Amino acid sequence: MNILIVLTSHDTLGATGRKTGFWLEELAAPYYVFTEAGANLVLASPAGGRPPLDPKSNEPAFQTDLTRRFEADPVATAQLARTVRLDSMSQEDFDAVFYPGGHGPLWDLAEDANSISLIESFLAAQKPVTLVCHAPGVLRHVRNPDGSPLVAGKQVTGFTNSEEAAVELTDIVPFLVEDELKAQGAIFTRGDDWAPYVVTDGLLITGQNPASSAAGAEALLQALAHHADSTH
């Protein structure tokens, strides 16, 4: 079982002068869900190399047992330090793809032609795609074969307007995940702010927030198992 994890290379939080990147829990929790299930993981990012970590996600208030485990794990940290370039990746080499969030993806992955075509190719090949927190925003330009928005008429979730307001970045981000998905015709549902909430619609799996990242990874494994059952 080979799973691709796609991380952001964007480290600037709009014009605030503050740093952003990927959210540590949204990598660490799925990393261990997948490795403990026996998966081989490849970490990729648009620029390759070490992707920027949102410094806020490693503050004590946001650390978890799994983020601490990841930080102390020489194999995991070495893998993170040398992500491969996204444009060198092909869905043929993987069974599924997982996108952690953080605010970074709203700037780069949402507009990245390689990411857009990669997601389209995974779905065309009947392979599951999971995106958590801000990462569902990277679906904004992804299209169905007929040219319609991928998320139109699909059940999805993602970082909510109220969660964005709570972190006081509503006016900083290039777009609001909830508003953008709804504008594309998605059927957007949500749980309580900061509580785990995952939506599966066929091969498309979305999680609302950092707390949803482990559950999103579990849902991806279930989708793979279901697909394996249905092909035998």
N, C-alpha and C positions, 0 to 999 in steps of 0.2 A: 504494500500500500504506500503510494507516494503522494504526498500532499505538498502543494506549493503555498507558501505564506508570503503575501505581498505587503511590503511596508513602504511608508512615505519617505521621500528624501527632502521634504520641505521643512525648514526650521524657523521660519520667521512668522510671527503672529501679526499679520497685517502691518499696520504702521505704528504699532504700539512700542516697538523696540524690544519686545519680549520674545522669548524663544518658544517654539512649539515643536511638534514632531509626532511620533507614535506614542500611544499610551501603554505603559509597561504591563499593567495587568492584562491588557487585551492581547498581548503576545505571550506572556508567561503562562497564563491559565490554559489557553489552547495548546501551547507547546507541550505541556505535561499530559494533557488529555490525549494528545496524538501520540507522543512517544511511548506512553504507557500502554497504548493500544497496538504498539509494534510498528507504527508508521515511520517511514523515512521522510524527513522534512528537508525542503530546500527553501531558504529565505532569500527573497529577491526585493529589489527596490529600483526606482528609475535610474538613479546614479550609480548603483552598486556601492560596495564598501559599507562602512558603518552608518546606519541610518540615524537621524537625530532623535533622541529620546526627549519627549516633553518633560522638562525638569520637574514640573509640578507632580507628574505621575509617580515620581520617586521620593516625594516628601512623605514623612512618617504617617500622615493621616491617610494616605492612599496606598501605602505598602500593605501587602498581604503575605501570608505564608509562602505563596507561590512566587511572588515577586522577589522575596528574599532568597528563596531557593534558586531562582533563575540567576540572580546577581552573584550567587556563590557557586554557580555551576560552570566549571571551566569549559566544558563542551558547548554548552548553550551560549556562553558569552563569546567564545571563539567563533561560533557560527554567525552570531549577530555582527561581529566585527568585520566580516567579509561576505556580506550579502552579494549575490550575483546580480548582474544587470538585467532588468526586466525585459529588455528588448532581445535578450538571448534565450528567453524561455518559450517553450511550446507546450500546449496542452497535451500533445501526444505522450509526453513523458510523465504525466501525472494523472491521478485518479480524481482529484478534487483541488479546489483552491480556497484559501481562507484569507480574508482581509481584516486585520486589526484596525481600530480607529485611532483616536487622537485627532487633533484639529488639522494636522499637516495634510492628510489626504484631500481635504476640501480644496486645497490650492493646486497640488500637483496631480494626484491620481485621477481626480474627477475630470481633468482635461487631457490626460495622457492617452495618446492614440494607441500605444502598445497595451495599456491596461484595458481600454475599451474593447479592442479586438480580441484580447485574451479572454475576457469574460464571455464575449459572444461565442468564441470558439469552444469554451468549456461547455456551455449550455447546448450548443449545436451537437456536441459529441455526447450529450446525455450524461454529463458529469456535474456533480453538485458544486454550487458556489455559495460561500457563506461570508457575510459581511456584518461587522458589529459596530455599534455606537455611531461614530461619524462616517464610517466606511460605506454604509448604504448610499451616502451621497455620491459616491463614485459611479453609481448607476445612472446619473443624470443624462449622459449622452449615449448610453448603451441601447442598442436597437434590436428589435426582432428582425427576422429575415425579411419581413414585409415593410420594414422601415419605421414601424410604429415604436414608441418608447417601450423598452423591455418591461417596465414596471406597470404599464397601463393595464388596469383590471386585475393586477396581482395583489395578494395580501402581503404587506410588508410592515416593518417597523424600523426605527432608527432613533437617533438622539433627538429628543423632543424639544419643541420651542421652549417649554417651561424649564427643561434642564439647561438649555443654552442661556436662558435668562438668569438662572440660578448661578451660573459661573460668569455672568456679566460679560458675555462675548457676543450678544445678539447683534450689535452694531459693528463688530470687528470682522466676523467671518464673511467670506465671499457670498455665501447663501446659507439659509437655514435648511437642515436636512429634512425636517418634517414638511415644511412648505414646498420644497423642491419636489419631493416624492409625490405629494398631493397634486402639484401642478402638472406632473407627468401622467396623472390619471391613476396613480396607485390607490389601493384601498389600505389606508394607513391606520393601524391600530396601535395601542400603547398600554403599558402597565403603569403602575405608580412610578413617580420619579425615583431613580436610583435602584429600583427593584429589578431582579432578573425577569426578562420578558423576551421570548424568542418566537418568531413566526416562521413556519415552513409552508411554502407554496410550491409544490413540485420539487424542482431541483434548486430553487432559490430560497436560501435560509438567511434571515436577518435577525439581529439582536439589538436591543434598544440602547444599551449603555455598558459601561465597564463590567458591571455585575452580571451581564448576560453573556460574557465571553466564553466561560467554561460550558454553559448550557448550549451556546451556539456551536461549539466544537463537538459536544456530544450529539447534537442534532445532525451534524455533518457525518459523523460516524454511522449514525442510524440510517441516513440516506444512502451511504455507501453499502451498508449491509443489506438494505432493502433492494438496492439495485443489483447486488450480487445474487440475491435470492431469485430475483425476477429474470435474470439472464441464464440461470442454470435450468 
